Amino acid sequence: MQNLSLAVHFFLQLALILLFCRAVGAVAARFGQPQVVAEMIAGVLLGPSLFGLLFPATQAALFPWDPTQTQRDTQSYLFPASQLGLALYMYVVGLEFRIDVIRKHLRSSIAVSAAGMLAPFVLGAALAWVFFHYTELFPKRTTLLEAMLFLGASMCVTAFPMLARIIQFKKLNGTPMGTVAIGAGALDDATAWCLLAVVLASFDRNWSLALRNIGGGALYVCVALLLVRPLLLRLQKHLTQDGSLTDAGLSIGLALMSLGAWVTDSLGLHAVFGAFVMGAAIPRGVLSRDLIERIQPLAVGLLLPLFFTYSGLNTKIGLLNTPFLWLMCGAVLLAAVLGKGVACWLAARATGIPNREAMGIGVLMNARGLMELIIINVGLQRGIISEGLFAVLVIMAVFTTLMASPLFELLLGGREKNA
């Protein structure tokens, strides 16, 4: 099997990943969990934490991995394919993003976002101080400031794409609860990416990089919304025919997504940021509707599971091999729930939102999901965090995401449609 060509090996991996993700999804659905949550779990199970633990030789043959990157292995082709799926998915999330709806409850969104950033950041920074001084969860090259900023940013993030899916699934679009949560989630993740840019700049000892990242990102948003969007409004009659998107329109839509991802990746921000903003810039109507219908099945059904599997291959829960490390893992999970869920609930209440809706906002904001995995993957690839801390943060991301749907049902029951 190890002598198979890379292309043949990739197709075998793809078949295994898709079938396993669907099998886990069938089980997860019985517990009220969406497919994307099942894929997070499936990715970890296919990695060294379970599959590699039970059948190490088979796992190594199916997913060859070279940490030194001196030869082509799974990372050579699974990583770029997973990034394409991630960018396409975030492009679809951007296409569904409603700026006009967020304006209706902007004050509450800002308050919830601020609370959901400040409380978990402080708790995350405090935990980073402990980890830095009493464990080896941060590599020696990482400074105390970088450790505190990175873990704080990791605790701040919200599962924005998953949040959008849950809100749509629960039919909360346009309700105060859904609107405040989606607005606060967008603000939180934008701020978390700015914090990550600062950490990367400090790690590279190049503060001008942070200015370029944040300034370039702001300029890109302006160009996308103020130039690309009006241009597409003028050209949309040439991109549609008989009320449907043409093949040329689809190609241009995909090219714009790719350009947006390339620009932000070149700036030092993640490609998903560029893809999301470009999706938000596409005029609403036939263009956005048909782009979603034609891209979403491919992105969600075929490519996105590759990202979760890639993250799972990096997750080695076995590295948490002492009671102290498991205690630290529990501390991270507790700080994540208290810092995000409780703080967002209190902020929503302070802005006049009824208690039931405020609790729902806190539950939704507490899920970390996909965005957490993106940030910690960046941290691992750049050497800011160790594989052990990566495993801790993956566990936190999975558990806070698993909590979201059942806890939402427990607290709000079937009454959310009337919110």
C-alpha positions as CSV (number, residue, x, y, z in Angstrom):
1,M,0.0,0.0,0.0
2,Q,2.9,2.3,0.8
3,N,4.1,1.9,-2.8
4,L,0.9,3.3,-4.3
5,S,1.2,6.5,-6.3
6,L,0.2,9.7,-4.5
7,A,-2.9,10.1,-6.7
8,V,-4.1,6.5,-6.1
9,H,-3.4,6.8,-2.4
10,F,-5.3,10.1,-2.2
11,F,-8.5,8.5,-3.8
12,L,-8.3,5.7,-1.3
13,Q,-8.0,8.1,1.6
14,L,-10.9,10.2,0.2
15,A,-13.2,7.2,0.1
16,L,-12.3,6.1,3.6
17,I,-12.7,9.6,5.0
18,L,-16.1,10.2,3.4
19,L,-17.6,6.8,4.4
20,F,-16.3,7.1,8.0
21,C,-17.6,10.6,8.4
22,R,-21.0,9.6,7.2
23,A,-21.0,6.6,9.6
24,V,-20.1,8.8,12.5
25,G,-22.7,11.3,11.3
26,A,-25.4,8.7,11.4
27,V,-24.6,8.0,15.1
28,A,-24.3,11.7,15.9
29,A,-27.7,12.5,14.4
30,R,-29.3,10.2,16.9
31,F,-28.0,12.6,19.6
32,G,-29.2,15.7,17.8
33,Q,-25.7,16.7,16.5
34,P,-25.2,18.1,13.0
35,Q,-23.0,16.4,10.4
36,V,-20.2,19.0,10.8
37,V,-19.8,18.1,14.5
38,A,-19.6,14.4,13.5
39,E,-16.8,15.2,11.1
40,M,-14.8,16.9,13.8
41,I,-15.1,13.8,15.9
42,A,-14.4,11.5,12.9
43,G,-11.2,13.4,12.1
44,V,-9.8,12.8,15.7
45,L,-10.8,9.1,15.6
46,L,-9.0,8.6,12.3
47,G,-5.8,10.1,13.7
48,P,-3.2,8.6,16.1
49,S,-5.6,9.1,19.1
50,L,-7.7,6.0,18.3
51,F,-7.1,4.4,14.8
52,G,-3.3,4.9,15.2
53,L,-3.5,3.6,18.8
54,L,-5.4,0.4,17.9
55,F,-3.9,-0.3,14.5
56,P,-0.7,1.7,14.2
57,A,0.7,-0.1,11.1
58,T,-2.5,0.2,9.2
59,Q,-3.0,3.8,10.1
60,A,0.6,4.7,9.1
61,A,0.1,2.9,5.8
62,L,-3.2,4.7,5.0
63,F,-2.1,8.1,6.3
64,P,1.7,8.2,5.9
65,W,3.1,11.2,7.9
66,D,6.6,12.6,7.8
67,P,7.1,15.3,10.6
68,T,10.4,16.4,9.0
69,Q,8.6,17.1,5.7
70,T,11.6,15.7,3.8
71,Q,9.5,13.5,1.6
72,R,6.0,13.7,0.1
73,D,3.4,12.2,2.4
74,T,-0.3,12.7,3.4
75,Q,0.4,16.4,4.2
76,S,1.6,17.0,0.7
77,Y,-1.9,16.6,-0.9
78,L,-4.4,16.4,2.0
79,F,-3.5,19.8,3.3
80,P,-4.1,21.8,0.1
81,A,-7.3,19.9,-0.6
82,S,-8.5,20.6,2.9
83,Q,-7.8,24.3,2.5
84,L,-9.8,24.4,-0.7
85,G,-12.7,22.8,1.0
86,L,-12.4,25.2,3.9
87,A,-12.3,28.3,1.6
88,L,-15.3,27.1,-0.4
89,Y,-17.3,26.5,2.8
90,M,-16.5,30.0,4.2
91,Y,-17.3,31.5,0.8
92,V,-20.8,29.9,1.2
93,V,-21.1,31.2,4.7
94,G,-20.2,34.7,3.4
95,L,-22.9,34.3,0.6
96,E,-25.5,33.7,3.4
97,F,-24.3,36.5,5.6
98,R,-26.9,39.3,6.1
99,I,-25.3,42.6,7.0
100,D,-28.7,44.3,6.9
101,V,-30.1,42.0,9.6
102,I,-27.2,42.6,11.9
103,R,-27.7,46.4,11.9
104,K,-31.1,45.9,13.7
105,H,-29.4,44.7,16.9
106,L,-25.9,46.2,16.5
107,R,-25.7,47.5,20.1
108,S,-26.4,44.1,21.6
109,S,-24.1,42.4,19.1
110,I,-21.2,44.7,20.1
111,A,-21.9,44.2,23.8
112,V,-22.0,40.4,23.5
113,S,-19.0,40.4,21.3
114,A,-17.0,42.5,23.7
115,A,-17.9,40.3,26.7
116,G,-17.2,37.2,24.7
117,M,-13.8,38.5,23.8
118,L,-12.6,40.1,27.1
119,A,-13.6,37.3,29.6
120,P,-12.2,34.3,27.7
121,F,-9.1,36.3,26.7
122,V,-8.2,37.1,30.3
123,L,-8.8,33.5,31.4
124,G,-6.9,32.1,28.5
125,A,-3.9,34.5,29.1
126,A,-3.9,33.5,32.8
127,L,-3.9,29.8,31.8
128,A,-1.0,30.5,29.3
129,W,1.0,32.0,32.2
130,V,0.5,28.7,34.2
131,F,1.3,26.5,31.2
132,F,4.4,28.6,30.3
133,H,5.9,28.3,33.8
134,Y,4.8,24.9,35.0
135,T,4.5,22.7,31.8
136,E,6.2,22.1,28.5
137,L,3.0,22.8,26.4
138,F,4.6,25.8,24.8
139,P,7.9,25.3,22.8
140,K,11.0,27.0,24.1
141,R,11.0,29.5,21.2
142,T,7.6,30.9,22.2
143,T,7.8,33.8,24.6
144,L,5.4,34.4,27.5
145,L,3.7,37.3,25.7
146,E,3.2,35.2,22.6
147,A,1.8,32.3,24.7
148,M,-0.6,34.6,26.5
149,L,-1.8,36.3,23.3
150,F,-2.2,33.1,21.4
151,L,-4.1,31.1,24.0
152,G,-6.2,34.2,24.8
153,A,-7.1,34.5,21.1
154,S,-7.8,30.8,20.9
155,M,-10.3,31.0,23.8
156,C,-12.0,34.0,22.2
157,V,-13.0,32.5,18.9
158,T,-16.5,31.4,18.1
159,A,-17.6,28.7,15.6
160,F,-18.9,31.3,13.2
161,P,-19.7,28.9,10.3
162,M,-21.3,26.4,12.6
163,L,-23.1,29.2,14.4
164,A,-24.7,30.2,11.1
165,R,-25.7,26.6,10.4
166,I,-27.3,26.1,13.8
167,I,-29.2,29.4,13.5
168,Q,-30.5,28.3,10.1
169,F,-31.3,24.8,11.3
170,K,-33.2,26.2,14.3
171,K,-35.1,28.7,12.1
172,L,-33.6,31.6,14.1
173,N,-32.8,33.8,11.1
174,G,-34.1,37.3,11.7
175,T,-34.9,36.7,15.4
176,P,-33.2,38.8,18.1
177,M,-31.4,35.7,19.4
178,G,-30.1,34.7,16.0
179,T,-29.2,38.2,14.8
180,V,-27.3,39.1,18.0
181,A,-25.4,35.8,18.0
182,I,-24.4,36.0,14.3
183,G,-23.3,39.6,14.6
184,A,-21.3,39.0,17.8
185,G,-19.7,35.9,16.3
186,A,-18.5,37.8,13.2
187,L,-17.0,40.5,15.4
188,D,-15.3,38.0,17.7
189,D,-13.7,36.1,14.9
190,A,-12.5,39.2,13.1
191,T,-10.9,40.4,16.4
192,A,-9.4,36.9,17.0
193,W,-7.7,37.0,13.6
194,C,-6.2,40.4,14.4
195,L,-4.8,39.0,17.6
196,L,-3.4,36.1,15.8
197,A,-1.7,38.5,13.3
198,V,0.0,40.2,16.3
199,V,1.2,36.8,17.7
200,L,2.6,35.8,14.3
201,A,4.3,39.1,13.9
202,S,5.9,38.9,17.3
203,F,6.9,35.3,16.6
204,D,8.6,36.4,13.4
205,R,10.1,39.4,15.2
206,N,8.6,41.6,12.6
207,W,5.9,44.0,13.9
208,S,5.5,45.7,10.5
209,L,3.9,42.3,9.5
210,A,1.1,42.9,11.9
211,L,0.4,46.3,10.5
212,R,0.4,44.9,7.0
213,N,-1.9,42.1,8.0
214,I,-4.5,44.3,9.8
215,G,-4.2,47.3,7.5
216,G,-4.1,45.1,4.3
217,G,-7.1,43.1,5.6
218,A,-9.1,46.3,6.2
219,L,-8.2,47.6,2.7
220,Y,-9.3,44.3,1.2
221,V,-12.7,44.5,3.0
222,C,-13.1,48.0,1.6
223,V,-12.2,47.0,-2.0
224,A,-14.5,43.9,-1.8
225,L,-17.5,45.8,-0.5
226,L,-17.0,49.2,-2.2
227,L,-15.6,48.2,-5.6
228,V,-16.2,44.5,-6.3
229,R,-19.8,44.5,-5.1
230,P,-21.0,47.5,-7.2
231,L,-19.2,46.1,-10.2
232,L,-21.0,42.8,-9.9
233,L,-24.3,44.6,-9.5
234,R,-23.7,46.2,-12.9
235,L,-22.5,42.9,-14.5
236,Q,-25.0,40.6,-13.0
237,K,-27.3,40.7,-16.0
238,H,-24.4,39.3,-18.1
239,L,-23.8,36.5,-15.5
240,T,-27.4,35.3,-15.4
241,Q,-29.8,34.0,-18.1
242,D,-33.4,33.2,-17.7
243,G,-33.3,33.7,-14.0
244,S,-30.3,31.4,-13.4
245,L,-26.6,31.7,-13.0
246,T,-24.6,30.9,-16.2
247,D,-21.5,28.7,-16.3
248,A,-19.5,31.8,-16.9
249,G,-21.1,33.3,-13.8
250,L,-20.1,30.3,-11.7
251,S,-16.5,30.4,-13.0
252,I,-16.3,34.1,-12.2
253,G,-17.7,33.5,-8.7
254,L,-15.2,30.8,-8.0
255,A,-12.4,32.9,-9.4
256,L,-13.3,35.8,-7.1
257,M,-13.3,33.4,-4.1
258,S,-9.9,32.2,-5.1
259,L,-8.5,35.7,-5.6
260,G,-9.9,36.7,-2.2
261,A,-8.4,33.7,-0.5
262,W,-5.0,34.4,-2.2
263,V,-5.0,38.1,-1.2
264,T,-5.6,37.4,2.5
265,D,-3.2,34.4,2.5
266,S,-0.5,36.6,0.9
267,L,-1.1,39.3,3.6
268,G,-0.5,36.7,6.3
269,L,-4.1,36.3,7.2
270,H,-5.8,33.0,6.6
271,A,-7.4,32.3,3.2
272,V,-10.8,31.7,4.8
273,F,-11.0,35.4,5.8
274,G,-10.7,36.4,2.1
275,A,-13.2,33.8,1.0
276,F,-15.8,34.8,3.6
277,V,-15.5,38.6,2.8
278,M,-15.8,37.9,-1.0
279,G,-18.9,35.8,-0.3
280,A,-20.4,38.7,1.7
281,A,-19.6,41.1,-1.1
282,I,-21.6,39.1,-3.8
283,P,-24.9,40.8,-4.5
284,R,-27.9,39.1,-3.0
285,G,-30.4,37.5,-5.4
286,V,-29.8,35.1,-8.3
287,L,-26.0,35.4,-8.0
288,S,-25.7,34.4,-4.3
289,R,-28.6,31.9,-4.5
290,D,-27.2,29.9,-7.4
291,L,-23.6,30.1,-6.2
292,I,-24.7,28.6,-2.9
293,E,-26.8,25.8,-4.6
294,R,-23.9,24.8,-6.9
295,I,-20.9,25.2,-4.5
296,Q,-22.3,24.0,-1.2
297,P,-22.8,20.3,-2.0
298,L,-19.2,19.9,-3.2
299,A,-17.7,21.9,-0.4
300,V,-19.7,20.3,2.5
301,G,-20.1,16.8,1.1
302,L,-16.6,16.2,-0.5
303,L,-13.9,18.6,0.6
304,L,-14.7,19.9,4.1
305,P,-14.3,16.5,5.8
306,L,-10.7,16.5,4.6
307,F,-10.0,19.5,6.8
308,F,-11.3,17.7,9.9
309,T,-9.3,14.6,9.1
310,Y,-6.2,16.7,8.5
311,S,-6.7,18.3,12.0
312,G,-7.3,14.8,13.5
313,L,-4.0,13.5,12.1
314,N,-2.3,16.3,14.1
315,T,-4.2,15.4,17.3
316,K,-2.4,13.1,19.7
317,I,-4.5,12.8,22.8
318,G,-2.0,10.2,24.1
319,L,0.4,13.1,24.8
320,L,-1.8,14.0,27.7
321,N,-0.4,11.2,29.8
322,T,-0.3,12.6,33.3
323,P,-3.1,13.6,35.8
324,F,-1.7,17.2,35.8
325,L,-2.0,17.6,32.0
326,W,-5.6,16.2,32.2
327,L,-6.3,18.7,35.0
328,M,-5.0,21.5,32.8
329,C,-7.2,20.2,30.0
330,G,-10.2,20.4,32.3
331,A,-9.1,24.0,33.3
332,V,-9.1,25.0,29.7
333,L,-12.6,23.6,29.1
334,L,-14.0,25.2,32.3
335,A,-12.4,28.6,31.4
336,A,-13.8,28.3,27.9
337,V,-17.3,27.7,29.0
338,L,-17.3,30.3,31.8
339,G,-15.5,32.9,29.8
340,K,-17.6,32.7,26.7
341,G,-21.0,31.2,27.5
342,V,-21.6,32.9,30.8
343,A,-20.1,36.3,29.8
344,C,-22.1,36.5,26.6
345,W,-25.3,35.6,28.5
346,L,-24.7,38.4,31.1
347,A,-23.9,40.9,28.3
348,A,-27.1,40.0,26.4
349,R,-29.1,40.4,29.6
350,A,-27.4,43.8,30.3
351,T,-28.6,45.1,26.9
352,G,-32.3,44.2,27.6
353,I,-32.6,40.8,25.9
354,P,-34.9,38.5,27.8
355,N,-33.3,35.8,29.9
356,R,-34.3,32.9,27.7
357,E,-33.0,34.5,24.6
358,A,-29.8,35.6,26.4
359,M,-29.1,32.0,27.6
360,G,-29.5,30.9,24.0
361,I,-27.0,33.5,22.8
362,G,-24.5,32.3,25.5
363,V,-24.9,28.7,24.4
364,L,-24.5,29.5,20.7
365,M,-21.5,31.7,21.3
366,N,-19.7,29.1,23.4
367,A,-19.2,26.7,20.5
368,R,-15.7,26.8,19.1
369,G,-15.8,24.3,16.2
370,L,-14.2,25.0,12.9
371,M,-12.7,28.4,13.6
372,E,-10.9,27.1,16.6
373,L,-9.4,24.3,14.6
374,I,-8.2,26.7,12.0
375,I,-6.4,29.0,14.5
376,I,-4.7,26.1,16.4
377,N,-3.6,24.5,13.2
378,V,-1.9,27.7,12.3
379,G,-0.3,27.8,15.8
380,L,1.0,24.2,15.4
381,Q,2.3,24.7,11.9
382,R,4.2,27.8,13.0
383,G,5.6,26.2,16.1
384,I,3.9,28.5,18.6
385,I,2.2,25.6,20.5
386,S,3.2,22.0,21.1
387,E,1.4,18.9,19.9
388,G,0.2,18.4,23.5
389,L,-1.4,21.8,23.7
390,F,-2.9,21.3,20.3
391,A,-4.5,18.1,21.6
392,V,-5.9,20.0,24.6
393,L,-7.4,22.7,22.4
394,V,-8.9,20.2,20.0
395,I,-10.6,18.5,23.0
396,M,-11.9,21.9,24.1
397,A,-13.2,22.7,20.6
398,V,-14.9,19.3,20.3
399,F,-16.6,19.4,23.7
400,T,-17.8,23.1,23.5
401,T,-19.2,22.3,20.1
402,L,-20.8,19.1,21.2
403,M,-22.5,21.0,24.1
404,A,-24.1,23.6,21.9
405,S,-27.1,21.7,20.3
406,P,-28.2,19.6,23.3
407,L,-27.7,22.4,25.8
408,F,-29.7,24.7,23.5
409,E,-32.5,22.2,23.4
410,L,-32.4,21.6,27.2
411,L,-32.6,25.3,28.0
412,L,-34.9,26.5,25.3
413,G,-36.8,23.4,24.3
414,G,-38.9,23.7,21.1
415,R,-39.8,27.4,21.8
416,E,-36.9,29.0,19.9
417,K,-39.0,29.5,16.8
418,N,-41.0,32.1,18.7
419,A,-38.0,34.0,19.9
